[in-house]
Amino acid sequence: MTDTFADTARPANAAIAWATKDAVFVELPSRAGPVYVVRYPRTTEGLANALNVLIDNPERPSNGKARTVPKSHPAIRRPAVEFTESEREAARAALKKAGIT
């Protein structure tokens, strides 16, 4: 008998799916950032789409460090926020009025 055990039997790059009373969810692993969760309606078409996501993303060999991600996974990016000088002045005035600065 060994003295070590795995946290889970699920492969590191496996997707997880579950259903609620009105939706089917598929959680796709991500190489960087949070996992990507897709919601489909709980209909035959929604179930077919969820299964197609699972089938279209076959297992890929992993180096054991990072979980793999399907090529169709959208990158999660925050848009660059740019403020005008008048917006900055209004924010400074609001902070000053609130006694924060």
N, C-alpha and C positions, 0 to 999 in steps of 0.2 A: 504494500500500500504506500502511496506517496504522501508527502506532507504538504503538498501544494495543490491549489485548485484554481480554476478559472472563474472570473466574475460572472461570465455568461457563456452559453454554448453558441450564441449567435456570432457569425463571422463579423469582423470589424467593419466591413463595407456593406453589410446587409441593410436593407430598408425595412422599416416597421410599418405595418398597416393596422388600423383599428376602425371600428364602426360605432356610431351612435345611432339614435333612433331616426335621424334624418340626414346623416352624412357619413362618408367614408373618408378617412384621413390616411395619407401616406407620408411618413417621415423619412426624408432622404438624408443620408449623412453628408457632411461637408468637410472638405479638406481644411479650410480655414473659415472660422466664423461659426455662427450657430447653425443648427440643422435647418433644413428647409422642409416645411410642412405644407402639403398640398391638400386642399379640401375638394371633394367631389360629392355631388348629390347622391343619396342612397337610392339609386335607380339602376336598372340594368346597364344603361349607358355609362353612368358614373362608375359602377363597379368595373365595367370593361375598360374605361380609361385608367382607373387605378391599377388594374392588372397590367395594362400595357406599359405603364411607367415602370412597374417592377420588372417586366420582361425585357423592355428596351434597354435596361441598365444591368447587363450581366456582371457577374463577379469579375473583378480584376485582381491580379496578384498585388498584395500589399507588402510594404517593407516592415510592417508591424508597428511603425511609429505613428503614421497618419492614416486616417480613414480615407478611402477614395470617394470621389464624388462623380456623378454622371456629367458628361460634357454639357448637357442641356441645363444644368443647375445654374440659375442666375446668380451672378456675383452680388453680394450685399454691399452696397456702397452708400455712403452718406454724401448728399450733394454739398458742394462748396457753398457756404453761406456768405453772401456779400451784402454789406449794409452801406447805405449812403451816409454822408457826414451828417445830414439832418436827422436821420434815424439814430445815429450814435449819440448826438446831442440830446435827443429826446430821451433815450435810455439813461444817459448820465443824469439828466434832470430828474427823472423818475426815481433813480437810485438815491440821489441826494435828498429828494423830498421824503423818501422812506427812511432816511437816516442810515443807509447802508454804507455810503461813502462819505 
